[in-house]
């Protein structure tokens, strides 16, 4: 499901995210809040619970006026035992690593393994979870 478009209102973006979550065959329940900050800006926070007991914690602070611009984002995927599988974020705390995608990065399996990663969308993250967890 493509998300976005020029001059998109934040409410429309929120609706698209909610529809994406609702349409996902692997999400059994969710707890997501949508907070409008301005006509084109908003904050999304919540958790998605999957059929295998795993969980995705997500946060996005976005501006959608001209394109989808995620000022901040975190997508943290935890397995059924609540161990970290991966986390994407764009917090600028790993400058010393000289990652080519700085400040965008990904933790893989632990807080100690940080790799370069492009900024994913929620669609990308859900697709990665389906592939990793073999939840198709």
N, C-alpha and C positions, 0 to 999 in steps of 0.2 A: 504494500500500500504506500504510494508516494505521499510524502508529507511536505507541505511547503507551498510556496508561490509568492509572487511579489505583492506587497501591501496586504499581507495576511493579518487579520486581527488576532490578538492573543486568544480570544475566545474560540476562534476557528481552529487555532493550533491545539488548544486544549481538547476540543472535540475530536480532532484527528488522533491525538494520542490516546484518548479514552476509547475510541473506536478500534484502534490498533490492539490495545490490551484486550478489549472485549472479544475481538475476532481471533485471538491467539488460542489455538487448540491445546497448548501446553500450560496455560495459566488457569489454575483452578480457583483462585481468588486474588483480590488485590485490595490495597489500602493506599489510595493515592489522593493527595490534595492538590488543588490548583488555586494559585493565588495571583490574581491580576494586580500588577503594580502600575501599569500605564496602558494606553491603548494597544501598544505593540509589545509590551514587556510583561513577563510573568515568571512565577516560580512554581516548579512542580517538585513534589517530594512524596516518596512512598515506597511501598514494597509490593512485589509481585511474587506470588507463591505458586510453585510449579507442581505438576503431577507426581514427580519423584521426591518431593519433600524439600527440594532446593528453593532458594530465595534470591531475588534480585532486589537490592536496595538502590534507589535511584534519586538523583537530584539534578535539576536543570534550572538555571536562571537564563532566560532567553529573551532576545529581541527579534521580532519577526517582521519588522517594517519593510525591509528591502530583500532580505534573505534570512534564513534561520541562522542566527548568530548566538551560539551558546557562550555567554560570558563565563559561566562556570558549569561544570557537569561532573557527576560521579555516577558510575554504574558499577556496583559491587555485587558480584555473584558468589553466593555461598552454597556449599553442598548441603545435603540433608543433615549432616552432623555440625553444620555451621562453621566449617573450615573454609577459608578463602580459596576460591578457584581462580578468579581474576577480578581485577578492578581497573577500570579506565578512569582517568581524571585529568584535569588540566591545571591543577594547583602547581604553582611555579616553585616547587621545593627540590627539584633535582637538577638544577643548572650545572652543577659540578660534573654530572655524567655526560655532558655534551651530546645529548640525544638530538638527532637531526629533526625530530618532531617537537622539540621543546616548545611550550610547556606540556604538550600532550604526551601521555605515557600510559603504560599498562603494567600492573603488577601481575605476576603469574605464579600462583601457588603459594606465595608468601610475600610479606612486606619487604623481603630482602632481594627479590628478583624483579628488577625494573627494566622494561624494554621500551624501545621507541614504538609509538603507535599513533596512527592518525586518529582524529576525533571521530568516534563512531556516532551513529544515530541510534535511537532505541530500536529501530527496525534491525540494524546491524547486530546489535547486542542480542536481541531475541533470536535471530538466525544463528548466531554463534552458539548460543545456549542449546538450541535444538540440535545442532550438529555435534557438539561436545557430549551432551548427555544422551544422545541417540533417542531423542524424544519425538522424532518425526512420526 
